[in-house]
Amino acid sequence: MYVDLIVFILLIIAVVAFFRRFSSFVYLVISMDILYRLLHFIADNLKVPELTALINKYVPTNVVGLVSNYIGTKGIFYIILIWFMFFMYCIFLFYIIRILVKRNL
């Protein structure tokens, strides 16, 4: 029941323990969010009923969807989570732009 949330939390703990950098944490969270979104895009557009059912059953739509399954979509914690993900995407965009600028200069 809580397997997806437990795996996600263990991944975050592993990244923080081994890499000890905030950028690694940002890359992990955003990469997981993008992976979830890509899997749901595949499920929605391939029109294979078995694959669609499998992905819809076991894969959350995104990181916010993963956490909101357990805390709900109302309340202060959900609002904080939404804004946290917004700032994570902004930081991720900053990292990507910084990498592009470094490689082109």
Secondary structure, DSSP 8 states (H G I E B T S, - for coil): --HHHHHHHHHHHHHHHHH--HHHHHHHHHHHHHHHHHHHHHHHHH--HHHHHHHHHHS-SSHHHHHHHHH-SSSHHHHHHHHHHHHHHHHHHHHHHHHHHHHH-
